[in-house]
Amino acid sequence: MKKFPIADFRLPISRVRFSSVSLRRAAVALIPNPQSSIANRKSPIPNSSAFSLVEVTLALGIVSFCLLAVVGLLPVGLKSIKNANEQAGAANVVGGIADSVRSASSTNNTSFIGRFGTNQISYSIGGAAAPVFWSNLKLDGETDPTGVGKRLTAVVNITPPTTLTSAGQAVISVAWPAQANPTWDATTRTWSKAEGSVTTAIQFLPKP
């Protein structure tokens, strides 16, 4: 029987050492390093840059400028609201005075008296013009005895009818503010020292 030579399967010591070192390095590489994983982990909070002092100062300056503009408009707005209230009150007073002139009554068919709130309007048939002036009216048309709360000034120029069957005329005007003491010019039918006014002219028949 023929014998074959037995091969020498022994590896050199250097190669064995090299192989063991390689295995250890591979094993170490496969095991994750907890510190390195934490370091490489991305933060859930994104990086954001804060506002600089210059940006904050500019923002405060813009806000302050806008607030100053709004505060500056407040007096204008309040004055407009006051003027609108006085104009509405003047229109109501003019209407109330016109109704009182038309509804004036008489007990002798000569002297006629009309009531406007607590105020009185009178004229006589065939008589002279009968002007009536109030300088201390409130917005509701009532007279303010103290004059502290006066807002309106009113005037009524009545031209009485000559007979019971003829028509009379009346010019009614209300101006504001009453604190300015406006003056009425009967010739031009205008006010001086007044911020606004409401004027109307009516015709009326005596009411027996």
C-alpha positions as CSV (number, residue, x, y, z in Angstrom):
1,M,0.0,0.0,0.0
2,K,1.4,3.3,-1.0
3,K,1.8,5.9,1.7
4,F,1.2,9.5,0.9
5,P,3.1,12.2,2.7
6,I,1.2,13.9,5.5
7,A,1.0,17.6,4.9
8,D,2.0,19.9,7.5
9,F,-1.1,22.0,8.4
10,R,0.5,24.0,11.1
11,L,0.4,27.7,10.6
12,P,3.2,30.0,11.4
13,I,3.1,31.6,14.8
14,S,3.2,35.1,13.2
15,R,0.1,34.4,11.1
16,V,-1.8,32.9,14.1
17,R,-1.1,36.0,16.1
18,F,-2.1,38.2,13.3
19,S,-5.4,36.3,12.9
20,S,-6.2,36.6,16.6
21,V,-5.5,40.3,16.7
22,S,-7.7,40.8,13.7
23,L,-10.5,38.9,15.3
24,R,-10.3,41.0,18.5
25,R,-10.3,44.2,16.5
26,A,-13.4,43.0,14.5
27,A,-15.2,42.1,17.7
28,V,-14.4,45.5,19.3
29,A,-15.7,47.2,16.1
30,L,-18.9,45.4,16.3
31,I,-19.7,46.4,19.9
32,P,-21.1,50.0,19.8
33,N,-19.5,52.5,22.1
34,P,-22.2,54.1,24.2
35,Q,-20.3,57.4,24.7
36,S,-19.7,57.8,21.0
37,S,-23.4,57.0,20.2
38,I,-24.5,59.7,22.7
39,A,-22.1,62.2,21.2
40,N,-23.2,61.5,17.7
41,R,-26.9,61.6,18.6
42,K,-28.6,64.7,17.2
43,S,-30.2,67.0,19.7
44,P,-34.0,67.2,19.3
45,I,-33.8,71.0,19.9
46,P,-32.8,72.8,16.7
47,N,-30.1,75.3,16.9
48,S,-31.6,78.8,16.9
49,S,-29.8,82.1,17.3
50,A,-31.1,84.6,19.8
51,F,-32.1,88.3,19.1
52,S,-29.2,90.7,19.4
53,L,-29.4,93.9,21.5
54,V,-29.6,96.0,18.4
55,E,-32.6,94.1,17.1
56,V,-34.4,94.3,20.4
57,T,-33.8,98.0,20.6
58,L,-35.1,98.6,17.1
59,A,-38.2,96.5,17.8
60,L,-38.9,98.5,21.0
61,G,-38.4,101.8,19.1
62,I,-40.9,100.8,16.4
63,V,-43.5,99.7,19.0
64,S,-43.0,102.9,20.9
65,F,-43.5,105.0,17.7
66,C,-46.7,103.2,16.9
67,L,-48.1,103.7,20.4
68,L,-47.2,107.4,20.4
69,A,-49.1,107.7,17.0
70,V,-52.2,106.0,18.5
71,V,-52.1,108.1,21.7
72,G,-51.8,111.3,19.5
73,L,-55.0,110.3,17.6
74,L,-57.0,109.8,20.8
75,P,-57.8,113.6,21.4
76,V,-58.9,113.9,17.7
77,G,-61.2,110.9,18.1
78,L,-62.7,112.1,21.3
79,K,-63.4,115.5,19.9
80,S,-65.0,113.9,16.8
81,I,-67.3,111.8,19.1
82,K,-68.2,114.9,21.1
83,N,-69.0,116.9,18.0
84,A,-71.2,114.1,16.6
85,N,-73.1,113.9,19.9
86,E,-73.7,117.7,19.9
87,Q,-74.8,117.7,16.3
88,A,-77.3,114.9,17.0
89,G,-78.5,116.7,20.0
90,A,-78.8,120.0,18.1
91,A,-80.9,118.3,15.4
92,N,-83.3,116.9,18.0
93,V,-83.6,120.3,19.7
94,V,-84.4,122.0,16.3
95,G,-87.1,119.4,15.6
96,G,-88.5,119.8,19.1
97,I,-88.7,123.6,18.9
98,A,-90.3,123.4,15.4
99,D,-93.0,121.1,16.8
100,S,-93.7,123.4,19.7
101,V,-94.1,126.4,17.4
102,R,-96.6,124.5,15.2
103,S,-98.5,123.2,18.2
104,A,-98.7,126.5,20.0
105,S,-102.3,127.1,21.3
106,S,-104.3,130.1,22.5
107,T,-107.3,130.8,24.7
108,N,-108.2,134.1,23.2
109,N,-107.1,133.6,19.5
110,T,-104.5,136.3,19.9
111,S,-101.7,135.2,22.2
112,F,-100.2,131.7,21.4
113,I,-98.0,129.7,23.7
114,G,-96.0,126.6,22.8
115,R,-94.1,124.3,25.2
116,F,-90.7,122.9,24.5
117,G,-89.8,120.8,27.5
118,T,-89.8,123.2,30.4
119,N,-89.2,126.1,28.1
120,Q,-91.9,128.4,26.6
121,I,-92.3,129.9,23.2
122,S,-95.0,132.6,22.5
123,Y,-96.2,135.0,19.8
124,S,-99.2,137.2,19.1
125,I,-101.3,137.5,16.0
126,G,-100.3,140.6,14.1
127,G,-97.6,141.3,16.6
128,A,-93.9,142.1,16.2
129,A,-91.2,139.5,15.7
130,A,-90.7,137.5,18.9
131,P,-87.1,136.2,19.2
132,V,-86.3,133.7,21.9
133,F,-82.8,132.8,22.9
134,W,-81.4,130.0,25.2
135,S,-77.7,129.9,26.0
136,N,-77.6,127.0,28.4
137,L,-79.4,124.0,26.9
138,K,-78.4,120.4,27.5
139,L,-78.4,117.7,24.7
140,D,-81.9,116.7,25.6
141,G,-83.1,120.3,25.1
142,E,-83.7,121.0,28.8
143,T,-82.3,124.1,30.4
144,D,-79.3,123.7,32.8
145,P,-79.9,126.3,35.6
146,T,-76.3,126.1,36.8
147,G,-74.7,126.3,33.3
148,V,-72.2,123.7,34.2
149,G,-73.6,121.0,31.9
150,K,-74.7,123.3,29.1
151,R,-73.9,122.0,25.6
152,L,-76.1,123.9,23.1
153,T,-77.2,127.5,22.4
154,A,-80.5,128.0,20.5
155,V,-82.4,130.9,19.0
156,V,-85.9,131.1,17.5
157,N,-87.0,134.1,15.4
158,I,-90.7,134.0,15.0
159,T,-92.6,136.2,12.5
160,P,-96.2,135.9,13.7
161,P,-99.1,135.6,11.2
162,T,-101.1,138.7,10.6
163,T,-104.4,136.9,10.9
164,L,-105.7,133.6,12.2
165,T,-105.9,132.3,8.6
166,S,-102.5,133.4,7.4
167,A,-99.2,131.7,7.9
168,G,-96.3,132.7,10.1
169,Q,-92.6,132.0,9.8
170,A,-89.9,130.9,12.2
171,V,-86.2,130.5,11.9
172,I,-84.7,128.0,14.3
173,S,-81.0,127.6,14.8
174,V,-78.9,125.6,17.4
175,A,-75.1,126.0,17.8
176,W,-72.4,124.3,19.9
177,P,-70.5,124.3,22.1
178,A,-72.4,126.6,24.5
179,Q,-69.2,127.1,26.5
180,A,-67.8,129.2,23.7
181,N,-70.8,131.6,24.0
182,P,-71.7,131.8,20.3
183,T,-73.3,134.9,18.9
184,W,-76.3,134.9,16.5
185,D,-76.5,137.3,13.6
186,A,-80.2,137.6,12.6
187,T,-79.4,139.4,9.4
188,T,-77.0,136.8,7.9
189,R,-78.5,133.9,10.0
190,T,-75.1,132.7,11.0
191,W,-73.2,132.1,14.2
192,S,-69.9,133.4,15.3
193,K,-67.6,131.6,17.8
194,A,-69.3,128.3,17.1
195,E,-67.8,125.0,16.0
196,G,-71.1,123.9,14.3
197,S,-74.8,124.7,14.0
198,V,-78.1,123.4,12.6
199,T,-80.5,125.9,11.1
200,T,-84.0,125.5,9.6
201,A,-86.9,127.7,8.6
202,I,-90.5,126.7,8.9
203,Q,-94.0,128.0,8.1
204,F,-96.9,127.4,10.5
205,L,-100.6,128.2,10.9
206,P,-102.1,129.3,14.2
207,K,-103.8,126.6,16.0
208,P,-107.1,127.9,17.6
